[in-house]
Amino acid sequence: IKLEIPTINLDREVTVLATVPEVVQSLKSCAMTWQKLISAVLEEQLKKVPQGNGPLAEIDLWREKNATLTALTEQTKLPEVQKVLEILQEAESECIRDLRIVLSDLKKHHMEAQDNVKFLSTLERHLKNLACGTGAGVVSNTIPSLLNALRMVWIMSRHYNKDERMVPLLERIAWEISTRVYRVVDLCTLFKQDSAVAKMKITEAKSTLEQWKKCYFTACIQVEESGSERYWKFDLKRLFEKTDYMASICQDLHDIFQVIEELYNIFIPELITVTANPKRIGALRRGVNILTISMKELTFDPFSIESAHDWKLVMEEFREDVSVETVKQIFVQNLKDPPLYKNHPPVAGAISWSRSLFYRIKHTIVRFQEVEELLATEHGKEVKKIYLQVAKQMKEYEDQKYNQWRERTEQMLPLLLKETLLTISSVTEEPVTTKKSVCFTVNFSPILQEIIIETKCMEQLGLPVPEIARYVALQEDKYLRCTSKLKKMLDRYHKIMETVNEAETKLLDDYIQELWRILKSGHKRLTWNSLGIGEFIVQCTQAIGKFELLVHQIHNISEDIRSKLLFIESTNLFKFPRSKNGDELPGAKEFFDYVKRERAKDVEHMVRKYSAIPQLLIEVEGRVANTNSGKSPKLASYYAYWENRIYQVLTQLIVKSLQTFNAAVLANVPLLQIEAVLSVPEITLQPNASEIDKMTVQSIQDCVEVTKHFVRWMHGTCIECPAQRVKTDEVFTFSFYTDVSQSPLMIEQAVLITQNVHKLLASLSKYLNQWNRYDLLWKSDKGAVLDSFAAEKPACVIFDEQLQFYMKVAQEVTQHLLIKDEQFIRLQLAPLAFAVQENAKDWVISLGKLLNELAREDLFRLLNEIQVGVFSL
C-alpha cells in the first residue's frame, strides 16, 4: 500500500505554491486519493478477526495490523506528504479537513495496534507453552504466570483494560486449555492403558481445569487490591462453563476407572481354578469389559455440554454395579449418625437410608446369582456371607429403630398433649421484678412436631403406627394454624411491651395485670387437647389490641412532653451581643445586662412550655384513670417520673449553658471591652477586676436562679405547689432551684468559670505592669523635684536634655499597641496612653516655666549689673 506522491515541482515556498491554482488543484486531487486509500485500509483492518480459536491468533492479528498501519503511517511522515498538507492548509482547501480527520484516525488506530502488540507480546511465551509445551505439568505451571501477566496488561495497557477486549482473550485461553486437556484425555487411548496411568492423566487434567479457575479468581483479588479503578467482573459462564463441565467429566472418568479396577480385583486367578464353570466366570468378566467397550464406542463427545444428558444416562447405568463391601462400609460407618434425606425425621429417615442401601446390595447379589458357579466358589461364598450378614444387620437395625420409636411415642404423646399452650420465661437471668421482664412462648414441643412427621413417614414406609399417633398426625394442620396464630399474637404482645418503659409499666399496672390474667389461661389451664384454643386466641388478640391502642395514645402524649423538655434543654442562657460598628464591643456592664435581658426573654418561653406539661399529664390521667384531677393516686409514680425528668433537663440546661459561657471565656474571640486607666498613683482596669468578678458571679447566679421560675409539683400530683408565707413580708416558692443549685456538675462549672475569669483579669493586670516604668511621671513630687533642680542652677543644655526626655516619653506611649485581645476580653489602652502622655506634657510645661523664670532672673540681674556699671562711669 503506497501513497502516490504528486509529480509537480514543490521546491518553492509554501506561501507561494498556495497561491498557484494549478498546484492547489493537483494537490487537492492527490489528497482526496490519499483520503480514500487510508479510509479503505482502516476499514479493512477493523474488519479483520483472528484466524483461529486460540489466543496466539489474536497476537498474530495485532502484529499484522501493526505492520500495515506502521507502513502507512511512515509514508504520511514523508517530507513531500507533509509539504502537500501545509500547502493545502495555507490555501484553505476544503479537502484538508477531511484528510486531517482520516490521518487522526490512522494515528489513533496505529497507536492502539502498537500498544496491543507491545503488551500481548509479554504473553506470547506463556501462550506458546499453553498451546504446545511439552513435559509434565507444563500447562499447570504456565497458568499462574499467564494470569499474572494478564493482570499486568489489564493494569498498564490503555486498550486491553476493557471488558470487550479482555473477555474474548480469556475465552480463547479457556479454549486453548480445554483443547489441550481434550487431547490428553482421549477415551480410546485411556481405556487401552493401565488404569493407574489413566487415573493419573485424568487427575492431572482435572487439576489443570480447576487451576485455571482458581488462578483467575486469585488474579481478580489482586486486581482489586492493586488500586485499579476497574475490577475483573467478567461473565463467568463464558470463561468457565466449558472447563467446569470438562472437570466434572474428568471426575466421572476417574470414578469409572476406580470402580473397574475394584471389579477386576474380584476376579482373581484362584477363582477361575476352583469354579466348576470357568466359562461363566469369563462371561462375567467380559461383562465388565463391556463397560469399557461402551466407553470406547460412545456415539457422542462426553466433553460436549450439548451431550450432557446422554453422558448422565451412561453414568447412571454404570453406577448401578456397586460392590457389597462398599455398601457394608457405608452402613457400618454411618450407623450411629445416618445421612438423612431432606425433610426426613431421624427414625424414619434412618430406616429409609438403611432400606436404600439394602436395595443396592440386593440388586448386585441378584446379578451375581445368575452365575451359580461364581457364588459357589470360596470368594463367592464370602461375598454371599457378607451380603447375608449386612442384610441381617440392616433388618435388626430397622426393627430396633421402629420398636424404640413406637414405645417412646406411646409413652410421650399423651404427656405432650397435656402440656399447656404457653410457657413463661424471663428475658434476663436476674429474678423477675416486673411484668415487662417476662416473656411468653408457644409451648408446642418440637418432639410433638417430630412425632407427627415420623408418623407420616412410617406409614409411607408401610410400618404400622399407634392410633393416637395417627390421630395427632391428622390434626397437624390444626396445630400449625394454632401455633402460627399464637406466635403472631405473642409477637404483637412482646413488641408493644418492649416499647413500655418502667414508669409506664407502673402506670399501666392494672391493664397489664388484666392482660396477664387472660394470657395465663394459656399458661395454666388450656392444653393442646382443649377445645377452647380458638376462643382463647381471639380473646387475647382483642385484649392486646386495646392495650396497644392505650400505649400508643400515652406515647403520643409523652412525645409531646419530650418535645417541650427538649426545647427547654436546648435553650442557651448565655446569648452574647454582637459588636457595634464592626469592631466596637460593648462594655462589661452592657455585656452582662444584654445577657440578662435575653435570658429573661428565653425564660418566659421556657416557663410557658413547662406550664403546659401538667395538662398533658391530666390527659394521660383521663385515659388511664378516667379522672382529670391532676392528683390521681394511680399516676403518682408517673407524675414523679416526669418531675424527675424535668429536674434532669433543668440540670442539663444550666450545666450546658455554663459550659457554653466557659467556652466563650476561653475562646480567643473578644466579646466585651474594658479600659486601662491611670488612677494616681496606680494603673487599674475600668471596671476593675473586683467589679468584673462580681458581674461574672452575678451572671452565673442569675443563670442558676432561672430554675426558680419552675415551680415544683405537690407530692403525688402534677399540680404546682402554692407559695408559702414564711414571715409576714416573705413568701417562699417550692422550685427546682434548691436541687439544681446543689448539683456537683453545676457547681464545678460555676467554679471553673470564676477561676478562668479571675486568671484572665490577673493576666491583664500583669500585662499593665510594663506601664509602671512611667510611674515617676505621676508618683514624683513635681514641686520638690523642680525646686531642687532650680537650686542647682542648671545650664540650658541640662534643661534641653530634660525637655527632650519628657517629649520622648510623650511620643513613645503613642507607639504602644492600644488594643489587647485576650480570650473574651478586649483591653482598651488608649485612655492610659493619653493619661501618661498628658503627664509627660505637664512635666514639659513645668520645666518650660522654670526655665523661663530662671532666664528672667538672669536677664534682670544682667540688666541691673549693666545699669550699675553705667552709673559708675
Secondary structure, DSSP 8 states (H G I E B T S, - for coil): -------S---S-HHHHTT-HHHHHHHHHHHHHHHHHHHHHHHHHHH---SSSSHHHHHHHHHHHHHHHHHHHHHHTSHHHHHHHHHHHHTT-THHHHHHHHHHHHHHHHHHHHHHHHHHHHHHHHHHHHHH--STTHHHHHHHHHHHHHHHHHHH-SSSSSHHHHHHHHHHHHHHHHHHHHHHS-HHHHTTS-HHHHHHHHHHHHHHHHHHHHHHHHHHHHHHHTT-SS-----HHHHHHHHHHHHHHHHHHHHHHHHHHHHHHHS-HHHHHH-S-HHHHHHHHHHHHHHHHHHHT-SS-TT-GGGHHHHHHHHHHHTT---HHHHHHHHHHTSSS----TT--HHHHHHHHHHHHHHHHHHHHHHHHTSHHHHHSHHHHHHHHHHHHHHHHHHHHHHHHHHHHHHHHHHHHHHHHTSBSEEEEESSSS---SGGGEEEEE---HHHHHHHHHHHHHHHTT----HHHHHHHHTHHHHHHHHHHHHHHHHHHHHHHHT--HHHHHHTHHHHHHHHHHHHHHHHT-BTT-S-HHHHHHHHHHHHHHHHHHHHHHHHHHHHHHHHHHHHHT--S------BTTTB--BHHHHHHHHHHHHHHHHHHHHHHHHTHHHHHHHHHHHHHS--SS--GGGHHHHHHHHHHHHHHHHHHHHHHHHHHHHHHHSS---EEEEEEEETTEEEEES-HHHHHHHHHHHHHHHHGGGGGSB-B-TTSSSB---EEEETTEEE--BTHHHHTT-HHHHHHHHHHHHHHHHHHHHHHHHGGGGGGGTHHHHS-HHHHHHHHHHT---HHHHHHHHHHHHHHHHHGGGS-SEEEETTEEEE-HHHHHHHHHHHHHHHHHHHHHHHHHHHHHHHHHHHHHHHHHHH-
